[in-house]
């Protein structure tokens, strides 16, 4: 079983990875919307 410190570090790393993925997804969505608006305009 992992120690308490190891678990906290793992949880922190996991949260960071999730946040980075959310940011990447948001940027991708914004890029696609800009393309759509550009094509419509």
N, CA, C and O atoms as a GROMACS GRO file, in nm:
protein
  164
    1UNK      N    1   0.085  -0.120   0.000
    1UNK     CA    2   0.000   0.000   0.000
    1UNK      C    3   0.088   0.124   0.000
    1UNK      O    4   0.194   0.128   0.063
    2UNK      N    5   0.041   0.225  -0.072
    2UNK     CA    6   0.119   0.349  -0.082
    2UNK      C    7   0.116   0.425   0.049
    2UNK      O    8   0.020   0.416   0.126
    3UNK      N    9   0.223   0.499   0.073
    3UNK     CA   10   0.224   0.586   0.189
    3UNK      C   11   0.136   0.707   0.165
    3UNK      O   12   0.097   0.734   0.052
    4UNK      N   13   0.104   0.778   0.270
    4UNK     CA   14   0.015   0.893   0.260
    4UNK      C   15   0.074   1.000   0.169
    4UNK      O   16   0.002   1.060   0.089
    5UNK      N   17   0.204   1.024   0.180
    5UNK     CA   18   0.270   1.125   0.096
    5UNK      C   19   0.267   1.086  -0.051
    5UNK      O   20   0.245   1.171  -0.138
    6UNK      N   21   0.288   0.957  -0.078
    6UNK     CA   22   0.283   0.908  -0.216
    6UNK      C   23   0.144   0.926  -0.274
    6UNK      O   24   0.129   0.965  -0.390
    7UNK      N   25   0.043   0.898  -0.194
    7UNK     CA   26  -0.095   0.911  -0.241
    7UNK      C   27  -0.128   1.057  -0.272
    7UNK      O   28  -0.190   1.087  -0.374
    8UNK      N   29  -0.087   1.146  -0.183
    8UNK     CA   30  -0.113   1.289  -0.205
    8UNK      C   31  -0.043   1.338  -0.331
    8UNK      O   32  -0.101   1.417  -0.407
    9UNK      N   33   0.080   1.293  -0.355
    9UNK     CA   34   0.153   1.332  -0.476
    9UNK      C   35   0.084   1.278  -0.600
    9UNK      O   36   0.072   1.349  -0.701
   10UNK      N   37   0.039   1.153  -0.593
   10UNK     CA   38  -0.031   1.092  -0.706
   10UNK      C   39  -0.159   1.169  -0.737
   10UNK      O   40  -0.190   1.194  -0.854
   11UNK      N   41  -0.233   1.206  -0.633
   11UNK     CA   42  -0.358   1.279  -0.649
   11UNK      C   43  -0.331   1.417  -0.710
   11UNK      O   44  -0.406   1.462  -0.797
   12UNK      N   45  -0.226   1.484  -0.665
   12UNK     CA   46  -0.189   1.614  -0.719
   12UNK      C   47  -0.152   1.602  -0.867
   12UNK      O   48  -0.195   1.684  -0.948
   13UNK      N   49  -0.075   1.501  -0.901
   13UNK     CA   50  -0.037   1.478  -1.040
   13UNK      C   51  -0.160   1.449  -1.126
   13UNK      O   52  -0.172   1.500  -1.238
   14UNK      N   53  -0.249   1.369  -1.073
   14UNK     CA   54  -0.370   1.334  -1.147
   14UNK      C   55  -0.455   1.459  -1.174
   14UNK      O   56  -0.503   1.479  -1.286
   15UNK      N   57  -0.473   1.541  -1.072
   15UNK     CA   58  -0.551   1.665  -1.089
   15UNK      C   59  -0.487   1.755  -1.194
   15UNK      O   60  -0.556   1.817  -1.274
   16UNK      N   61  -0.356   1.762  -1.193
   16UNK     CA   62  -0.283   1.844  -1.289
   16UNK      C   63  -0.304   1.792  -1.431
   16UNK      O   64  -0.326   1.871  -1.523
   17UNK      N   65  -0.298   1.661  -1.448
   17UNK     CA   66  -0.317   1.603  -1.581
   17UNK      C   67  -0.458   1.625  -1.631
   17UNK      O   68  -0.478   1.653  -1.749
   18UNK      N   69  -0.556   1.614  -1.542
   18UNK     CA   70  -0.696   1.638  -1.581
   18UNK      C   71  -0.714   1.783  -1.623
   18UNK      O   72  -0.777   1.811  -1.724
   19UNK      N   73  -0.658   1.875  -1.545
   19UNK     CA   74  -0.669   2.017  -1.577
   19UNK      C   75  -0.604   2.049  -1.711
   19UNK      O   76  -0.661   2.124  -1.791
   20UNK      N   77  -0.487   1.993  -1.737
   20UNK     CA   78  -0.420   2.016  -1.865
   20UNK      C   79  -0.504   1.964  -1.981
   20UNK      O   80  -0.510   2.026  -2.087
   21UNK      N   81  -0.567   1.850  -1.963
   21UNK     CA   82  -0.653   1.794  -2.067
   21UNK      C   83  -0.774   1.882  -2.091
   21UNK      O   84  -0.815   1.900  -2.206
   22UNK      N   85  -0.831   1.938  -1.984
   22UNK     CA   86  -0.945   2.027  -1.999
   22UNK      C   87  -0.906   2.152  -2.077
   22UNK      O   88  -0.981   2.198  -2.163
   23UNK      N   89  -0.789   2.206  -2.047
   23UNK     CA   90  -0.741   2.325  -2.116
   23UNK      C   91  -0.718   2.295  -2.264
   23UNK      O   92  -0.757   2.373  -2.351
   24UNK      N   93  -0.654   2.182  -2.292
   24UNK     CA   94  -0.631   2.144  -2.432
   24UNK      C   95  -0.763   2.129  -2.507
   24UNK      O   96  -0.774   2.172  -2.622
   25UNK      N   97  -0.861   2.068  -2.443
   25UNK     CA   98  -0.991   2.048  -2.507
   25UNK      C   99  -1.057   2.183  -2.535
   25UNK      O  100  -1.115   2.202  -2.642
   26UNK      N  101  -1.050   2.274  -2.441
   26UNK     CA  102  -1.111   2.407  -2.458
   26UNK      C  103  -1.044   2.482  -2.573
   26UNK      O  104  -1.113   2.546  -2.653
   27UNK      N  105  -0.913   2.474  -2.582
   27UNK     CA  106  -0.841   2.541  -2.691
   27UNK      C  107  -0.882   2.482  -2.826
   27UNK      O  108  -0.903   2.555  -2.922
   28UNK      N  109  -0.894   2.351  -2.832
   28UNK     CA  110  -0.933   2.284  -2.956
   28UNK      C  111  -1.074   2.327  -2.998
   28UNK      O  112  -1.098   2.355  -3.115
   29UNK      N  113  -1.166   2.331  -2.904
   29UNK     CA  114  -1.303   2.374  -2.933
   29UNK      C  115  -1.304   2.518  -2.983
   29UNK      O  116  -1.371   2.548  -3.082
   30UNK      N  117  -1.232   2.606  -2.917
   30UNK     CA  118  -1.226   2.746  -2.959
   30UNK      C  119  -1.168   2.760  -3.099
   30UNK      O  120  -1.217   2.840  -3.179
   31UNK      N  121  -1.066   2.682  -3.130
   31UNK     CA  122  -1.005   2.685  -3.263
   31UNK      C  123  -1.107   2.644  -3.369
   31UNK      O  124  -1.119   2.708  -3.474
   32UNK      N  125  -1.181   2.538  -3.342
   32UNK     CA  126  -1.281   2.491  -3.438
   32UNK      C  127  -1.393   2.593  -3.455
   32UNK      O  128  -1.442   2.613  -3.566
   33UNK      N  129  -1.434   2.657  -3.348
   33UNK     CA  130  -1.539   2.760  -3.358
   33UNK      C  131  -1.491   2.878  -3.440
   33UNK      O  132  -1.566   2.932  -3.522
   34UNK      N  133  -1.366   2.919  -3.418
   34UNK     CA  134  -1.312   3.030  -3.496
   34UNK      C  135  -1.309   2.996  -3.645
   34UNK      O  136  -1.340   3.080  -3.729
   35UNK      N  137  -1.271   2.872  -3.678
   35UNK     CA  138  -1.272   2.830  -3.818
   35UNK      C  139  -1.412   2.837  -3.877
   35UNK      O  140  -1.432   2.884  -3.989
   36UNK      N  141  -1.508   2.789  -3.798
   36UNK     CA  142  -1.647   2.792  -3.845
   36UNK      C  143  -1.692   2.936  -3.871
   36UNK      O  144  -1.748   2.965  -3.976
   37UNK      N  145  -1.666   3.025  -3.776
   37UNK     CA  146  -1.708   3.163  -3.793
   37UNK      C  147  -1.636   3.228  -3.910
   37UNK      O  148  -1.696   3.307  -3.984
   38UNK      N  149  -1.509   3.196  -3.927
   38UNK     CA  150  -1.431   3.251  -4.039
   38UNK      C  151  -1.492   3.205  -4.172
   38UNK      O  152  -1.507   3.285  -4.265
   39UNK      N  153  -1.527   3.077  -4.180
   39UNK     CA  154  -1.587   3.024  -4.302
   39UNK      C  155  -1.724   3.086  -4.330
   39UNK      O  156  -1.759   3.110  -4.445
   40UNK      N  157  -1.800   3.111  -4.224
   40UNK     CA  158  -1.932   3.172  -4.241
   40UNK      C  159  -1.920   3.319  -4.281
   40UNK      O  160  -2.002   3.370  -4.358
   41UNK      N  161  -1.819   3.386  -4.230
   41UNK     CA  162  -1.802   3.530  -4.255
   41UNK      C  163  -1.743   3.552  -4.390
   41UNK      O  164  -1.721   3.667  -4.429
   0.00000   0.00000   0.00000
